[in-house]
């Protein structure tokens, strides 16, 4: 909404950064609305609110002096704010310096809700309530990070391991975060034992993770709980990306065989193009005039089971990926 961006446009910021700060202002405003509503309903003292982000900024901007951006495993790419608000149980204004990660949310929320964590698998996270309530006896641990593009990670690429003080980046760079939060002084040479210890910890973690395999969980299509399913680039596989010419595919499970309406959405075609859809035995093509942004096939018959959905546009000899694929069970089903 332009009303959130306009105040930042006149401050000398580039348009992308102005929009980002406009988004921050919008989130702040709506968080205020949420808190006001909780107060009006008398629920504000006994409602748990958690705020955090998924990674550091994508473009260069204020980042608290930390090194790196989104896509890196330096602090600027992976350290994020995390605020918990529950006046009835958490002391307002309390600050906890102990390291934690997103994997801790599941056991923490399950604990406070009185729900048991799954017992048929290892839960990597820890229940944070002892920390939040100032209880003693917290055991220190390592946290592991692995960033990659593609279907499987690569050993040593885009990786880091950290404890309460030290952090090993890329298996070669060691930083003392207490003395050097900007990660500017590699102390691996003066701390070889610490570097070797953290590297071995990463190797054990990586081996354990890889032992589970990386077969993608299929996206279920045609479930009675979801008559309309939208596939996005966030979930596609292969040489995936977000550029116009990025190509990928989706692994899906057709729960219910029968006829579906399938729609492809994409940026406006620059020239007259051809849309194609391959999935199992299904083969569909359709002309796409210049400027068109979608194409749809009705009553496409799909068999049940695992399938790979592959849609794309052909603009001359150029192959382009689509942005969204929507499956809707046809009415005669």
Order of alpha helices (4+ residues) and beta strands (2+ residues): alpha-alpha-beta-alpha-beta-alpha-alpha-beta-beta-beta-beta-alpha-beta-beta-beta-beta-beta-beta-beta-beta-beta-beta
